[in-house]
Amino acid sequence: MNDVIIIGGSFAGLAAALQLGRARRKVIVLDTSQPRNRFAGHSHGLLGHDHKPPLAILAAARQQLAHYPTVRLVNARAEKISGVIDDFSVVTDDHDSLRARRVILSYGVVDQMPDVPGFAESWGTSIVPCPYCDGFEAAGQHWGLVWSGPQSHNQVRLFLDWTDRLTVFADGHDIAPDIQADLAHRNIPVVDGRIVEIAHHQGHIATVNLDTGPTVAVDILFAHPRNKPSANLHESLGLATMGTPTGVVLKVDERRQTSTPGIYAAGDLTTPILPSVTQASSQGAMAGIFAQQSMLA
Ligand SMILES: Cc1cc2nc3c(=O)[nH]c(=O)nc-3n(C[C@H](O)[C@H](O)[C@H](O)COP(=O)(O)OP(=O)(O)OC[C@H]3O[C@@H](n4cnc5c(N)ncnc54)[C@H](O)[C@@H]3O)c2cc1C
């Protein structure tokens, strides 16, 4: 019997494995190698690893974990979970059936690309979600923001710390009159119409093209497409979730336990705002520690 099966071996899952391995617990990490930021050339904001390629950070973490004899990293997809605390069973796409006393869910979320030519091709290069991740490198340039709802108003105020050249793309949203007035007061142009194409050169945006005719040149576009959990294991387990402006996340308590005893969760799968590598790593480490402490004799 394993102590813990971790489902998703990226920033959150590997951080959990590190704590558990150091506590000499027997751990299996299942992973399908599709971290959310794999489209980005560089990862920013993680102390000690700023501006490194995300896949290089993960490769270094896996190399370090190889020194811990009780940690096993397995390249497989978890397809089914059953059981109760102290005796969970996880079936993989290799038809392996693994058992463990605890489970940590860290399988992240998938961003759903809109059906706009050029959008997916530019995602991670010049269309990005977060100014803390990519704002510094584009400071002072012409930014675009794709409106996704009232929460976008806060983004406008936030972005002004990086640039005063901002254009809002309404993209079919009705922006409330008081918000329109505030944008006008700040001299921020709002472009109506739906985005129908991103014209780009190898992911670097040239123009944002609208169904109303105009094309608008920007240097970088911030967008928040809807996302969904990368697997539906939490649904089959009936775990409690909560809605966010762009999707759903799992509910966890202060010890990172989900609504089912013995199942813990960490990373983007549980993070309603400002998901990041730092948050995922920190939450993963805590999930590992709390899972370990829940098994003390
Ligand atoms: C374009 C872009 C750029 C970003 N840039 C930055 C940045 O510069 N700095 C920053 O801090 N954050 C950045 N982020 C956010 C960052 O990517 C996430 O916060 C981080 O990856 C979350 O880590 P995680 O471990 O929760 O999930 P993920 O990194 O998404 O990893 C989930 C893992 O689970 C695996 N998996 C999924 N389903 C299963 C299954 N059924 N069985 C087994 N394995 C499974 C996946 O293959 C994947 O390896 C960026 C995000 C995007 C989209």
The ligand as an ORCA input file, in Angstrom:
! r2SCAN-3c Opt
* xyz 0 1
  C       0.305     31.235    -21.021
  C       0.563     31.112    -19.543
  C       1.687     31.675    -18.979
  C       1.906     31.565    -17.614
  N       3.024     32.151    -17.087
  C       3.237     32.075    -15.776
  C       4.397     32.714    -15.202
  O       5.211     33.343    -15.899
  N       4.563     32.631    -13.849
  C       3.672     31.965    -13.046
  O       3.874     31.923    -11.831
  N       2.580     31.338    -13.569
  C       2.345     31.373    -14.899
  N       1.246     30.767    -15.423
  C       0.348     30.011    -14.520
  C       0.922     28.587    -14.279
  O       1.010     27.924    -15.522
  C       0.002     27.766    -13.360
  O      -0.351     28.527    -12.203
  C       0.722     26.478    -12.932
  O       1.101     25.713    -14.055
  C      -0.214     25.634    -12.030
  O       0.453     24.480    -11.645
  P      -0.377     23.153    -11.305
  O       0.634     22.164    -10.827
  O      -1.538     23.475    -10.454
  O      -1.025     22.691    -12.707
  P      -0.338     22.388    -14.103
  O       1.000     23.036    -14.200
  O      -1.338     22.744    -15.147
  O      -0.107     20.816    -14.091
  C      -1.126     19.855    -14.049
  C      -0.477     18.520    -14.429
  O      -1.444     17.467    -14.258
  C      -1.343     16.591    -15.366
  N      -2.615     15.852    -15.486
  C      -3.820     16.317    -15.897
  N      -4.754     15.352    -15.814
  C      -4.118     14.251    -15.342
  C      -4.547     12.925    -15.037
  N      -5.825     12.537    -15.169
  N      -3.625     12.023    -14.595
  C      -2.321     12.389    -14.446
  N      -1.873     13.643    -14.708
  C      -2.757     14.549    -15.140
  C      -1.042     17.527    -16.536
  O      -0.501     16.826    -17.634
  C      -0.052     18.496    -15.895
  O       1.282     18.027    -16.003
  C       0.985     30.871    -16.789
  C      -0.161     30.284    -17.352
  C      -0.379     30.407    -18.717
  C      -1.609     29.780    -19.311
*
